[in-house]
Amino acid sequence: MRRWQDRINPIWKRFAGGCQLNRPIPDVIEQGGFRIETIETMYLPGWRPASFNYWGTAVPA
């Protein structure tokens, strides 16, 4: 799935308001000065390349 996201991303972000399918969300959170306490991932119903989601909690590092 990651390879498909990498291929689609240049076009996707142009038409989806800057949304990036292949952004490494845990890395972005930690680079923003937070420490991840819990994180869960799963595919939501929908088009698989665009339906992977993260949710959890983070606190200032």
N, CA, C and O atoms as a Tripos MOL2 file, in Angstrom:
@<TRIPOS>MOLECULE
protein
  244   243    61     0     0
PROTEIN
NO_CHARGES

@<TRIPOS>ATOM
      1 N           0.8240   -1.1720    0.0000 N.3       1 MET1
      2 CA          0.0000    0.0000    0.0000 C.3       1 MET1
      3 C           0.8850    1.2590    0.0000 C.2       1 MET1
      4 O           0.5610    2.2670   -0.6290 O.2       1 MET1
      5 N           1.9890    1.1710    0.7100 N.am      2 ARG2
      6 CA          2.8790    2.3330    0.7880 C.3       2 ARG2
      7 C           3.3800    2.7580   -0.5990 C.2       2 ARG2
      8 O           3.4560    3.9510   -0.8950 O.2       2 ARG2
      9 N           3.7170    1.7850   -1.4390 N.am      3 ARG3
     10 CA          4.1840    2.1240   -2.7970 C.3       3 ARG3
     11 C           3.0950    2.8340   -3.5940 C.2       3 ARG3
     12 O           3.3810    3.7780   -4.3290 O.2       3 ARG3
     13 N           1.8470    2.3850   -3.4530 N.am      4 TRP4
     14 CA          0.7430    3.0610   -4.1440 C.3       4 TRP4
     15 C           0.5810    4.4830   -3.6300 C.2       4 TRP4
     16 O           0.3620    5.4100   -4.4090 O.2       4 TRP4
     17 N           0.6900    4.6550   -2.3170 N.am      5 GLN5
     18 CA          0.5760    6.0060   -1.7530 C.3       5 GLN5
     19 C           1.6970    6.8990   -2.2700 C.2       5 GLN5
     20 O           1.4580    8.0650   -2.5840 O.2       5 GLN5
     21 N           2.9040    6.3750   -2.3630 N.am      6 ASP6
     22 CA          4.0240    7.1580   -2.8870 C.3       6 ASP6
     23 C           3.7840    7.5640   -4.3400 C.2       6 ASP6
     24 O           4.1160    8.6790   -4.7400 O.2       6 ASP6
     25 N           3.2110    6.6620   -5.1210 N.am      7 ARG7
     26 CA          2.9410    6.9690   -6.5320 C.3       7 ARG7
     27 C           1.8280    7.9980   -6.7030 C.2       7 ARG7
     28 O           1.9240    8.8920   -7.5440 O.2       7 ARG7
     29 N           0.7920    7.8700   -5.9160 N.am      8 ILE8
     30 CA         -0.3870    8.7220   -6.0460 C.3       8 ILE8
     31 C          -0.1870   10.0920   -5.3970 C.2       8 ILE8
     32 O          -0.8010   11.0700   -5.8240 O.2       8 ILE8
     33 N           0.6550   10.1740   -4.3820 N.am      9 ASN9
     34 CA          0.7720   11.3780   -3.5570 C.3       9 ASN9
     35 C           0.9870   12.6860   -4.3270 C.2       9 ASN9
     36 O           0.3140   13.6670   -4.0070 O.2       9 ASN9
     37 N           1.8730   12.7630   -5.3130 N.am     10 PRO10
     38 CA          2.0720   14.0540   -5.9900 C.3      10 PRO10
     39 C           0.7840   14.6220   -6.6040 C.2      10 PRO10
     40 O           0.5450   15.8280   -6.5560 O.2      10 PRO10
     41 N          -0.0220   13.7600   -7.1660 N.am     11 ILE11
     42 CA         -1.2860   14.2150   -7.7520 C.3      11 ILE11
     43 C          -2.3230   14.4550   -6.6530 C.2      11 ILE11
     44 O          -3.0530   15.4460   -6.6820 O.2      11 ILE11
     45 N          -2.3780   13.5440   -5.6930 N.am     12 TRP12
     46 CA         -3.3620   13.6150   -4.6200 C.3      12 TRP12
     47 C          -3.2680   14.9320   -3.8630 C.2      12 TRP12
     48 O          -4.2820   15.6020   -3.6630 O.2      12 TRP12
     49 N          -2.0580   15.3160   -3.4360 N.am     13 LYS13
     50 CA         -1.9480   16.5250   -2.6130 C.3      13 LYS13
     51 C          -2.3230   17.7780   -3.4020 C.2      13 LYS13
     52 O          -2.7420   18.7730   -2.8100 O.2      13 LYS13
     53 N          -2.1820   17.7470   -4.6960 N.am     14 ARG14
     54 CA         -2.5740   18.8780   -5.5300 C.3      14 ARG14
     55 C          -4.0920   19.0520   -5.5360 C.2      14 ARG14
     56 O          -4.5950   20.1760   -5.5190 O.2      14 ARG14
     57 N          -4.8140   17.9360   -5.5590 N.am     15 PHE15
     58 CA         -6.2740   17.9830   -5.6300 C.3      15 PHE15
     59 C          -6.9600   17.8670   -4.2730 C.2      15 PHE15
     60 O          -8.1680   18.0800   -4.1720 O.2      15 PHE15
     61 N          -6.2050   17.5320   -3.2310 N.am     16 ALA16
     62 CA         -6.8070   17.3170   -1.9080 C.3      16 ALA16
     63 C          -6.3610   18.3720   -0.9080 C.2      16 ALA16
     64 O          -6.2800   18.0930    0.2880 O.2      16 ALA16
     65 N          -6.0760   19.5610   -1.3720 N.am     17 GLY17
     66 CA         -5.7570   20.6710   -0.4700 C.3      17 GLY17
     67 C          -4.4780   20.4950    0.3200 C.2      17 GLY17
     68 O          -4.3730   20.9970    1.4390 O.2      17 GLY17
     69 N          -3.5090   19.7970   -0.2340 N.am     18 GLY18
     70 CA         -2.2240   19.6140    0.4420 C.3      18 GLY18
     71 C          -2.1290   18.3460    1.2720 C.2      18 GLY18
     72 O          -1.0670   18.0460    1.8190 O.2      18 GLY18
     73 N          -3.2080   17.6020    1.3740 N.am     19 CYS19
     74 CA         -3.2010   16.3340    2.1070 C.3      19 CYS19
     75 C          -2.1580   15.4080    1.4780 C.2      19 CYS19
     76 O          -2.0820   15.2860    0.2550 O.2      19 CYS19
     77 N          -1.3580   14.7590    2.3220 N.am     20 GLN20
     78 CA         -0.3320   13.8500    1.8270 C.3      20 GLN20
     79 C          -0.6000   12.4390    2.3350 C.2      20 GLN20
     80 O          -0.6750   12.2070    3.5420 O.2      20 GLN20
     81 N          -0.7420   11.5130    1.4200 N.am     21 LEU21
     82 CA         -1.0620   10.1300    1.7560 C.3      21 LEU21
     83 C           0.0850    9.4060    2.4540 C.2      21 LEU21
     84 O          -0.1520    8.4680    3.2150 O.2      21 LEU21
     85 N           1.2980    9.8190    2.2120 N.am     22 ASN22
     86 CA          2.4510    9.0620    2.7010 C.3      22 ASN22
     87 C           3.2350    9.7750    3.8000 C.2      22 ASN22
     88 O           4.3990    9.4500    4.0350 O.2      22 ASN22
     89 N           2.6240   10.7260    4.4660 N.am     23 ARG23
     90 CA          3.3080   11.4430    5.5490 C.3      23 ARG23
     91 C           3.4530   10.5130    6.7560 C.2      23 ARG23
     92 O           2.4780    9.8810    7.1620 O.2      23 ARG23
     93 N           4.6600   10.4190    7.3390 N.am     24 PRO24
     94 CA          4.8760    9.5400    8.4980 C.3      24 PRO24
     95 C           4.3720   10.2330    9.7820 C.2      24 PRO24
     96 O           5.1420   10.9110   10.4620 O.2      24 PRO24
     97 N           3.1160   10.0650   10.1000 N.am     25 ILE25
     98 CA          2.4620   10.8070   11.1820 C.3      25 ILE25
     99 C           3.1780   10.6900   12.5340 C.2      25 ILE25
    100 O           3.3780   11.7200   13.1790 O.2      25 ILE25
    101 N           3.5750    9.5040   13.0000 N.am     26 PRO26
    102 CA          4.2820    9.4540   14.2830 C.3      26 PRO26
    103 C           5.5600   10.3140   14.2820 C.2      26 PRO26
    104 O           5.8600   10.9720   15.2790 O.2      26 PRO26
    105 N           6.2980   10.3120   13.1890 N.am     27 ASP27
    106 CA          7.5100   11.1370   13.0960 C.3      27 ASP27
    107 C           7.1700   12.6240   13.1560 C.2      27 ASP27
    108 O           7.8680   13.3940   13.8170 O.2      27 ASP27
    109 N           6.1160   13.0280   12.4770 N.am     28 VAL28
    110 CA          5.7080   14.4360   12.4690 C.3      28 VAL28
    111 C           5.3270   14.8840   13.8800 C.2      28 VAL28
    112 O           5.6910   15.9810   14.3010 O.2      28 VAL28
    113 N           4.6040   14.0470   14.6020 N.am     29 ILE29
    114 CA          4.2000   14.3750   15.9690 C.3      29 ILE29
    115 C           5.4310   14.5390   16.8550 C.2      29 ILE29
    116 O           5.5300   15.5100   17.6040 O.2      29 ILE29
    117 N           6.3630   13.6050   16.7740 N.am     30 GLU30
    118 CA          7.5670   13.6700   17.6090 C.3      30 GLU30
    119 C           8.4680   14.8410   17.2150 C.2      30 GLU30
    120 O           9.0650   15.4740   18.0850 O.2      30 GLU30
    121 N           8.5740   15.1340   15.9350 N.am     31 GLN31
    122 CA          9.3710   16.2800   15.4950 C.3      31 GLN31
    123 C           8.7370   17.6000   15.9320 C.2      31 GLN31
    124 O           9.4230   18.6200   16.0120 O.2      31 GLN31
    125 N           7.4420   17.5870   16.2130 N.am     32 GLY32
    126 CA          6.7460   18.7690   16.6990 C.3      32 GLY32
    127 C           6.9170   18.9840   18.1910 C.2      32 GLY32
    128 O           6.3320   19.9070   18.7570 O.2      32 GLY32
    129 N           7.7140   18.1400   18.8330 N.am     33 GLY33
    130 CA          8.0080   18.3230   20.2460 C.3      33 GLY33
    131 C           7.0900   17.5500   21.1860 C.2      33 GLY33
    132 O           6.9720   17.8980   22.3610 O.2      33 GLY33
    133 N           6.4480   16.5180   20.6860 N.am     34 PHE34
    134 CA          5.5530   15.7140   21.4980 C.3      34 PHE34
    135 C           6.0810   14.3020   21.6560 C.2      34 PHE34
    136 O           6.8550   13.8100   20.8340 O.2      34 PHE34
    137 N           5.6460   13.6640   22.7270 N.am     35 ARG35
    138 CA          5.9580   12.2530   22.9670 C.3      35 ARG35
    139 C           4.6380   11.4880   22.8610 C.2      35 ARG35
    140 O           3.6590   11.8260   23.5260 O.2      35 ARG35
    141 N           4.6240   10.4790   22.0350 N.am     36 ILE36
    142 CA          3.4090    9.6850   21.8350 C.3      36 ILE36
    143 C           3.2300    8.7480   23.0240 C.2      36 ILE36
    144 O           4.1150    7.9580   23.3530 O.2      36 ILE36
    145 N           2.0660    8.8540   23.6600 N.am     37 GLU37
    146 CA          1.7440    7.9540   24.7680 C.3      37 GLU37
    147 C           1.0240    6.7130   24.2580 C.2      37 GLU37
    148 O           1.3790    5.5930   24.6260 O.2      37 GLU37
    149 N           0.0240    6.9050   23.4220 N.am     38 THR38
    150 CA         -0.6930    5.7850   22.8240 C.3      38 THR38
    151 C          -0.9400    6.1160   21.3660 C.2      38 THR38
    152 O          -1.1370    7.2760   21.0040 O.2      38 THR38
    153 N          -0.9280    5.0980   20.5400 N.am     39 ILE39
    154 CA         -1.2500    5.2920   19.1260 C.3      39 ILE39
    155 C          -1.8680    4.0050   18.5980 C.2      39 ILE39
    156 O          -1.3730    2.9050   18.8420 O.2      39 ILE39
    157 N          -2.9550    4.1770   17.8750 N.am     40 GLU40
    158 CA         -3.6270    3.0520   17.2330 C.3      40 GLU40
    159 C          -3.7680    3.3830   15.7550 C.2      40 GLU40
    160 O          -3.8700    4.5480   15.3700 O.2      40 GLU40
    161 N          -3.7700    2.3610   14.9520 N.am     41 THR41
    162 CA         -3.9110    2.5550   13.5090 C.3      41 THR41
    163 C          -4.8830    1.5330   12.9470 C.2      41 THR41
    164 O          -5.0260    0.4290   13.4740 O.2      41 THR41
    165 N          -5.5390    1.9150   11.8830 N.am     42 MET42
    166 CA         -6.3890    0.9740   11.1620 C.3      42 MET42
    167 C          -6.8880    1.6270    9.8880 C.2      42 MET42
    168 O          -6.8300    2.8460    9.7290 O.2      42 MET42
    169 N          -7.3760    0.8010    8.9920 N.am     43 TYR43
    170 CA         -8.0180    1.3040    7.7840 C.3      43 TYR43
    171 C          -9.4870    1.5550    8.0870 C.2      43 TYR43
    172 O         -10.1690    0.6830    8.6240 O.2      43 TYR43
    173 N          -9.9740    2.7330    7.7470 N.am     44 LEU44
    174 CA        -11.3870    3.0400    7.8310 C.3      44 LEU44
    175 C         -12.0530    2.5920    6.5450 C.2      44 LEU44
    176 O         -11.3740    2.3940    5.5370 O.2      44 LEU44
    177 N         -13.3620    2.4280    6.5590 N.am     45 PRO45
    178 CA        -14.0370    2.0630    5.3090 C.3      45 PRO45
    179 C         -13.7940    3.1250    4.2390 C.2      45 PRO45
    180 O         -13.8410    4.3210    4.5270 O.2      45 PRO45
    181 N         -13.5460    2.7090    3.0560 N.am     46 GLY46
    182 CA        -13.3060    3.6430    1.9620 C.3      46 GLY46
    183 C         -12.1800    3.1690    1.0690 C.2      46 GLY46
    184 O         -11.7440    2.0200    1.1350 O.2      46 GLY46
    185 N         -11.7250    4.0790    0.2370 N.am     47 TRP47
    186 CA        -10.6450    3.7920   -0.7080 C.3      47 TRP47
    187 C          -9.3690    3.5390    0.0720 C.2      47 TRP47
    188 O          -8.8640    4.4450    0.7350 O.2      47 TRP47
    189 N          -8.8500    2.3540    0.0090 N.am     48 ARG48
    190 CA         -7.7450    1.9260    0.8730 C.3      48 ARG48
    191 C          -6.5120    2.8440    0.8660 C.2      48 ARG48
    192 O          -5.9820    3.1070    1.9450 O.2      48 ARG48
    193 N          -6.0300    3.3390   -0.2560 N.am     49 PRO49
    194 CA         -4.8530    4.2170   -0.1910 C.3      49 PRO49
    195 C          -5.0730    5.5090    0.6050 C.2      49 PRO49
    196 O          -4.1080    6.1390    1.0370 O.2      49 PRO49
    197 N          -6.3270    5.9030    0.8010 N.am     50 ALA50
    198 CA         -6.5980    7.1570    1.5150 C.3      50 ALA50
    199 C          -7.3460    6.9430    2.8230 C.2      50 ALA50
    200 O          -7.8130    7.9150    3.4160 O.2      50 ALA50
    201 N          -7.4750    5.7100    3.2930 N.am     51 SER51
    202 CA         -8.2950    5.4870    4.4780 C.3      51 SER51
    203 C          -7.5250    4.9770    5.6930 C.2      51 SER51
    204 O          -8.1440    4.5420    6.6640 O.2      51 SER51
    205 N          -6.1970    5.0180    5.6680 N.am     52 PHE52
    206 CA         -5.4150    4.6110    6.8290 C.3      52 PHE52
    207 C          -5.4310    5.7510    7.8340 C.2      52 PHE52
    208 O          -5.1650    6.8960    7.4700 O.2      52 PHE52
    209 N          -5.7370    5.4580    9.0920 N.am     53 ASN53
    210 CA         -5.8650    6.4860   10.1130 C.3      53 ASN53
    211 C          -5.0510    6.1670   11.3520 C.2      53 ASN53
    212 O          -4.7790    5.0090   11.6680 O.2      53 ASN53
    213 N          -4.6700    7.2380   12.0450 N.am     54 TYR54
    214 CA         -3.9870    7.1620   13.3350 C.3      54 TYR54
    215 C          -4.8520    7.8790   14.3580 C.2      54 TYR54
    216 O          -5.4940    8.8790   14.0360 O.2      54 TYR54
    217 N          -4.8750    7.3790   15.5780 N.am     55 TRP55
    218 CA         -5.4510    8.1390   16.6660 C.3      55 TRP55
    219 C          -4.8020    7.6780   17.9620 C.2      55 TRP55
    220 O          -4.3730    6.5320   18.0950 O.2      55 TRP55
    221 N          -4.7440    8.6140   18.9210 N.am     56 GLY56
    222 CA         -4.0970    8.3130   20.1870 C.3      56 GLY56
    223 C          -3.8820    9.5740   20.9810 C.2      56 GLY56
    224 O          -4.6020   10.5590   20.8140 O.2      56 GLY56
    225 N          -2.8920    9.5420   21.8470 N.am     57 THR57
    226 CA         -2.5790   10.6970   22.6870 C.3      57 THR57
    227 C          -1.0840   10.9820   22.6380 C.2      57 THR57
    228 O          -0.2520   10.0900   22.4700 O.2      57 THR57
    229 N          -0.7850   12.2650   22.7910 N.am     58 ALA58
    230 CA          0.6150   12.7040   22.8490 C.3      58 ALA58
    231 C           0.7020   13.8460   23.8490 C.2      58 ALA58
    232 O          -0.2590   14.5920   24.0390 O.2      58 ALA58
    233 N           1.8540   13.9760   24.4850 N.am     59 VAL59
    234 CA          2.0870   15.0360   25.4670 C.3      59 VAL59
    235 C           3.3730   15.7690   25.0930 C.2      59 VAL59
    236 O           4.2210   15.2210   24.3890 O.2      59 VAL59
    237 N           3.5170   17.0080   25.5640 N.am     60 PRO60
    238 CA          4.7680   17.7210   25.2790 C.3      60 PRO60
    239 C           5.9670   16.9260   25.7890 C.2      60 PRO60
    240 O           5.9310   16.3750   26.8900 O.2      60 PRO60
    241 N           7.0120   16.8710   24.9990 N.am     61 ALA61
    242 CA          8.2070   16.1020   25.3600 C.3      61 ALA61
    243 C           9.0250   16.8290   26.4100 C.2      61 ALA61
    244 O          10.0670   16.3300   26.8350 O.2      61 ALA61
@<TRIPOS>BOND
     1     1     2 1
     2     2     3 1
     3     3     4 2
     4     3     5 am
     5     5     6 1
     6     6     7 1
     7     7     8 2
     8     7     9 am
     9     9    10 1
    10    10    11 1
    11    11    12 2
    12    11    13 am
    13    13    14 1
    14    14    15 1
    15    15    16 2
    16    15    17 am
    17    17    18 1
    18    18    19 1
    19    19    20 2
    20    19    21 am
    21    21    22 1
    22    22    23 1
    23    23    24 2
    24    23    25 am
    25    25    26 1
    26    26    27 1
    27    27    28 2
    28    27    29 am
    29    29    30 1
    30    30    31 1
    31    31    32 2
    32    31    33 am
    33    33    34 1
    34    34    35 1
    35    35    36 2
    36    35    37 am
    37    37    38 1
    38    38    39 1
    39    39    40 2
    40    39    41 am
    41    41    42 1
    42    42    43 1
    43    43    44 2
    44    43    45 am
    45    45    46 1
    46    46    47 1
    47    47    48 2
    48    47    49 am
    49    49    50 1
    50    50    51 1
    51    51    52 2
    52    51    53 am
    53    53    54 1
    54    54    55 1
    55    55    56 2
    56    55    57 am
    57    57    58 1
    58    58    59 1
    59    59    60 2
    60    59    61 am
    61    61    62 1
    62    62    63 1
    63    63    64 2
    64    63    65 am
    65    65    66 1
    66    66    67 1
    67    67    68 2
    68    67    69 am
    69    69    70 1
    70    70    71 1
    71    71    72 2
    72    71    73 am
    73    73    74 1
    74    74    75 1
    75    75    76 2
    76    75    77 am
    77    77    78 1
    78    78    79 1
    79    79    80 2
    80    79    81 am
    81    81    82 1
    82    82    83 1
    83    83    84 2
    84    83    85 am
    85    85    86 1
    86    86    87 1
    87    87    88 2
    88    87    89 am
    89    89    90 1
    90    90    91 1
    91    91    92 2
    92    91    93 am
    93    93    94 1
    94    94    95 1
    95    95    96 2
    96    95    97 am
    97    97    98 1
    98    98    99 1
    99    99   100 2
   100    99   101 am
   101   101   102 1
   102   102   103 1
   103   103   104 2
   104   103   105 am
   105   105   106 1
   106   106   107 1
   107   107   108 2
   108   107   109 am
   109   109   110 1
   110   110   111 1
   111   111   112 2
   112   111   113 am
   113   113   114 1
   114   114   115 1
   115   115   116 2
   116   115   117 am
   117   117   118 1
   118   118   119 1
   119   119   120 2
   120   119   121 am
   121   121   122 1
   122   122   123 1
   123   123   124 2
   124   123   125 am
   125   125   126 1
   126   126   127 1
   127   127   128 2
   128   127   129 am
   129   129   130 1
   130   130   131 1
   131   131   132 2
   132   131   133 am
   133   133   134 1
   134   134   135 1
   135   135   136 2
   136   135   137 am
   137   137   138 1
   138   138   139 1
   139   139   140 2
   140   139   141 am
   141   141   142 1
   142   142   143 1
   143   143   144 2
   144   143   145 am
   145   145   146 1
   146   146   147 1
   147   147   148 2
   148   147   149 am
   149   149   150 1
   150   150   151 1
   151   151   152 2
   152   151   153 am
   153   153   154 1
   154   154   155 1
   155   155   156 2
   156   155   157 am
   157   157   158 1
   158   158   159 1
   159   159   160 2
   160   159   161 am
   161   161   162 1
   162   162   163 1
   163   163   164 2
   164   163   165 am
   165   165   166 1
   166   166   167 1
   167   167   168 2
   168   167   169 am
   169   169   170 1
   170   170   171 1
   171   171   172 2
   172   171   173 am
   173   173   174 1
   174   174   175 1
   175   175   176 2
   176   175   177 am
   177   177   178 1
   178   178   179 1
   179   179   180 2
   180   179   181 am
   181   181   182 1
   182   182   183 1
   183   183   184 2
   184   183   185 am
   185   185   186 1
   186   186   187 1
   187   187   188 2
   188   187   189 am
   189   189   190 1
   190   190   191 1
   191   191   192 2
   192   191   193 am
   193   193   194 1
   194   194   195 1
   195   195   196 2
   196   195   197 am
   197   197   198 1
   198   198   199 1
   199   199   200 2
   200   199   201 am
   201   201   202 1
   202   202   203 1
   203   203   204 2
   204   203   205 am
   205   205   206 1
   206   206   207 1
   207   207   208 2
   208   207   209 am
   209   209   210 1
   210   210   211 1
   211   211   212 2
   212   211   213 am
   213   213   214 1
   214   214   215 1
   215   215   216 2
   216   215   217 am
   217   217   218 1
   218   218   219 1
   219   219   220 2
   220   219   221 am
   221   221   222 1
   222   222   223 1
   223   223   224 2
   224   223   225 am
   225   225   226 1
   226   226   227 1
   227   227   228 2
   228   227   229 am
   229   229   230 1
   230   230   231 1
   231   231   232 2
   232   231   233 am
   233   233   234 1
   234   234   235 1
   235   235   236 2
   236   235   237 am
   237   237   238 1
   238   238   239 1
   239   239   240 2
   240   239   241 am
   241   241   242 1
   242   242   243 1
   243   243   244 2
@<TRIPOS>SUBSTRUCTURE
     1 MET1         2 RESIDUE 1 A MET
     2 ARG2         6 RESIDUE 1 A ARG
     3 ARG3        10 RESIDUE 1 A ARG
     4 TRP4        14 RESIDUE 1 A TRP
     5 GLN5        18 RESIDUE 1 A GLN
     6 ASP6        22 RESIDUE 1 A ASP
     7 ARG7        26 RESIDUE 1 A ARG
     8 ILE8        30 RESIDUE 1 A ILE
     9 ASN9        34 RESIDUE 1 A ASN
    10 PRO10       38 RESIDUE 1 A PRO
    11 ILE11       42 RESIDUE 1 A ILE
    12 TRP12       46 RESIDUE 1 A TRP
    13 LYS13       50 RESIDUE 1 A LYS
    14 ARG14       54 RESIDUE 1 A ARG
    15 PHE15       58 RESIDUE 1 A PHE
    16 ALA16       62 RESIDUE 1 A ALA
    17 GLY17       66 RESIDUE 1 A GLY
    18 GLY18       70 RESIDUE 1 A GLY
    19 CYS19       74 RESIDUE 1 A CYS
    20 GLN20       78 RESIDUE 1 A GLN
    21 LEU21       82 RESIDUE 1 A LEU
    22 ASN22       86 RESIDUE 1 A ASN
    23 ARG23       90 RESIDUE 1 A ARG
    24 PRO24       94 RESIDUE 1 A PRO
    25 ILE25       98 RESIDUE 1 A ILE
    26 PRO26      102 RESIDUE 1 A PRO
    27 ASP27      106 RESIDUE 1 A ASP
    28 VAL28      110 RESIDUE 1 A VAL
    29 ILE29      114 RESIDUE 1 A ILE
    30 GLU30      118 RESIDUE 1 A GLU
    31 GLN31      122 RESIDUE 1 A GLN
    32 GLY32      126 RESIDUE 1 A GLY
    33 GLY33      130 RESIDUE 1 A GLY
    34 PHE34      134 RESIDUE 1 A PHE
    35 ARG35      138 RESIDUE 1 A ARG
    36 ILE36      142 RESIDUE 1 A ILE
    37 GLU37      146 RESIDUE 1 A GLU
    38 THR38      150 RESIDUE 1 A THR
    39 ILE39      154 RESIDUE 1 A ILE
    40 GLU40      158 RESIDUE 1 A GLU
    41 THR41      162 RESIDUE 1 A THR
    42 MET42      166 RESIDUE 1 A MET
    43 TYR43      170 RESIDUE 1 A TYR
    44 LEU44      174 RESIDUE 1 A LEU
    45 PRO45      178 RESIDUE 1 A PRO
    46 GLY46      182 RESIDUE 1 A GLY
    47 TRP47      186 RESIDUE 1 A TRP
    48 ARG48      190 RESIDUE 1 A ARG
    49 PRO49      194 RESIDUE 1 A PRO
    50 ALA50      198 RESIDUE 1 A ALA
    51 SER51      202 RESIDUE 1 A SER
    52 PHE52      206 RESIDUE 1 A PHE
    53 ASN53      210 RESIDUE 1 A ASN
    54 TYR54      214 RESIDUE 1 A TYR
    55 TRP55      218 RESIDUE 1 A TRP
    56 GLY56      222 RESIDUE 1 A GLY
    57 THR57      226 RESIDUE 1 A THR
    58 ALA58      230 RESIDUE 1 A ALA
    59 VAL59      234 RESIDUE 1 A VAL
    60 PRO60      238 RESIDUE 1 A PRO
    61 ALA61      242 RESIDUE 1 A ALA
